[in-house]
C-alpha cells in the first residue's frame, strides 16, 4: 500500500484576503527537492512568508505559508507540486512521477508559436500573461517590429500539460490569445520544431562580456541590499552545519537559496524561514554534504557563503546599455546546473515596461557562459521614442522592482 496523492500535498487556503495560505508537503526526499518545489511556487506567483523543512534523508516534511492572489489556481498548483515529488507511479497513478534522480526524463517537445499583430503598448505583456495562465513556458523568443507598426513574434515554447500536439489545445491557445489581443492579431500558427533548434542561442558576446565584467563591481549596480549577513556554525550540532542568514526579502528568495544548495549538492536536514517586520528575513538551515557529513573544509564554507551572498544581493542583473543609436535593456539570471532558468522573468520584464508605457521594439533570449556558470540573457530593445521620454534609470528601477516583487 502507498500513501494517497491527496496526502502528499495539502493546501489550506486562507479565509481572509491577505492572510497566508498553508501548503504542507509530505513525501520521499531527494537532494534539490526544496528547490524544485520553490520554483513551482515562484512560477505560480506565490510569496513565501514563512517556511519549515524537516527530513531524515529519506522522508521529508515541508510547510510553506504563502500569500496567494485572487486568481491563484490552487488545484493546479497542488497537481504540479505532487508531480514534482519523488514517488512511485503505482502509489500516485501519475505518469510524470519518477523513481529517482538517476532516471533521466526526455526533454519536452518544443513548439514554435508565430504571431503577427499590430503594435501597441503592453502587447508583449498580454501575450506572455496568456501563455503563463495556460502553463506554456517561453524557452526562446524573437520579436521584431517593422517601421509601419507591425510586430512579428516568434516564441519557442514548451507545454507543461504536454498537449500542444492536439488540435483542441491549439484552439484553446488561439482563443485565449484572440481575447487578449483582439482585432490587432493578424495571423497565428503553432508547429512542432526539431531538436536542432532547441538550444538557446548565445548572447551577443560584446554586450554580454561588458555586462558580466563590469556590472557586479559597478557602484550603481542594483542590489537587494548590502546588508546580507551569513554565518556558519559547526559547534551547535554534532551532525550538521548551521547556516544562519539575515537579508532583505525579495521575490523568489527561498528559491535562490534552495537553488544554490542544489547546485552545491547539499542536503537541508532542518530549516526555518521567517519574514520579520520591515521585510527582513531570518533563515536557519541545518545542512550536510552529499556524504551526510558536516562542512568542515574552510574553502568549501567560503565558496558556499560567497555564492549565497551573491545570489541574495543580486539574484538578477538589470542594466541599460547603448546599442548604437538605440537603447537596450539587458536582464540576466543564473541557470540551475540542471539547465532550468528562473521562471517568469520575461513576463515580469514585459509587465514592468507596460507600467511605464514603454514599448518593446525587439527582444531575444540567449544564454551566456562565464567561468563555470551559465546565465540566461534577456535583450530588449526599447522603442526609440520611449527611450527619449522615459529615463534609463527609471526603466532600470521599474524592471528591477517588478522582478524583486516590491510593487
Secondary structure, DSSP 4 states (H G I P E B T S, - for coil): ----HHHHEEEE--SSTTSPEEEEEEEE--TTHHHHHHHHHHHTTPEEEEEEEEE-SSEEEEEEEEE--TT--HHHHHHHHHHHS---HHHH--TT--S-TTSPPPPPP-EEEEEEEE--TTHHHHHHHHHHHTTEEEEEEEEEE-TTSEEEEEEEEEETTS-TTSHHHHHHHHHHHHHHHGGGEEEEEEEE--GGG-SPPBPPHHHHHHHHHHGGG-TT---S-S--EEEEESSS-SS-EEEEEEEE--TTHHHHHHHHHHHTT-EEEEEEEEE-GGGEEEEEEEEE-TTS-----HHHHHHHHHHHHHHHH-SEEEEEEEETTEEEEEEEEEPPTTS---TTHHHHHHHHHHHTT--EEEEEEEEEEETTEEEEEEEEEEPHHHHHHS-HHHHHHHHHHHHHT--
